[in-house]
Amino acid sequence: MDARLVIMFAFRPVLQLPDNPPNEDQIIMSRRILSLVAGLGLFAVATPVAAQSSVERQIRFGVMTGASMPMGDLGDAVNIGWHLGGFGEFRPENFPVTLRGELGYHSFGSDDFQAGGFTAEQEASMIPVVANAIFVLPSESTTRFHLMGGLGMYRFKFESSSNIPGVAGSSSSTDFGINVGGGVSFPLGQAIDVLVEARFHSVFAEGSNANMIPLSVGLRF
């Protein structure tokens, strides 16, 4: 019989259970999250290109939300989720790079396993505190593309429930990680920008890196 390894990093117990296809609730949840991100992205694209550029200021703030897509071992343990966060940016004078500090919250969907009469369910959440450097590509258009990367600390928490003795419980860890990606911004009047970003995060957790790709849409004021 094929077996599936539930990845819970080095600080979690290892449980082997057979493969199970995503249930209907997981499929509906994934479709709703992707539909939300797609809809917000279309809203951003629909912003008139002819709109005036937002005012360049040294200090700006913003909020972002979207889908969190776990990959690799993390993707084997939990399903696609959502995130919400805020950030502050500082653009030094005569300096080509903008500095951004971020604080966010990611909630990953539960993954259910069944084997005979045994069941197990696992959920995860994460709080990243990240510092990034952003380089805006030169352009005469009001639509601007940017590259970004940075590092920070990531607080993971795993919670599992099961009728298998010794499997249920919770654990947490704080680990160092990096991220790299890019995005595009559209002016929404003179005071607000619409942002669309995608990044790859890799957290150096004990035993196995936790990797994910958040797809985000936000506003910068």
Steps between C-alpha positions, in 0.01 A plus 500: 500500500634847408580720797513875549739671733350780704775763518511670837872590496746361753300613803182317391426126514503314168179333388456280195159480340376421151449763234162668495368733230393851609150501640222725366544764773873537423431539126230764565730691737788499248271623220361781715845625599633488145185672373548779757861558396408488130217748552719744688768462236251585225391803699861614511549444130182694429639809673532767228855521371444866430446576869741745658796348682471481875700757692856386572555507875788373709278316748195295397281229651284225358297182548493175302296181481477193278568129470784313673615198299715249697760304305718194553485340843277778632262439212486131595389591852248782442287647222476839333403780737472878528701788641459855622773749581620856523821676408689825518741629235784752513669643191826680588590801287736432210481127569377254233344251744188525717511331841189317621414344836211250513287326760249238390286201590459185288240231567532173307209269429472172688608173344293193591628143496310176540613139529241246598346626821784745567478868416738795532470871423772764501494880476777757500540874538797731459596853607785648292698810597696588188731776373520548122683709244299607193643611166255670264582441133539821297186590306327805355161337554287538810502119520820399676658159546729424792734230628538425868672275749574482868525298817328466834365280776204265458289369788332170410231323701364153419188350653387142439201298615460123464355187654845343470679498838798734517424693182272782619664810641666825402850633449664825397837633390663827395739473206703719267393529137544688174270613221536621142248609240346793324186686415331787323333819623220710349409854610154550641486877510777711651510340845454123453671221306358156428761224540511146362790285622625141497792375707678180590566452873736236637513454878798307636307278741672215676496183291340647188457846347144636502434652157200697375388752238257774611300670225409844633292803408513815706482876535784740578418842644 
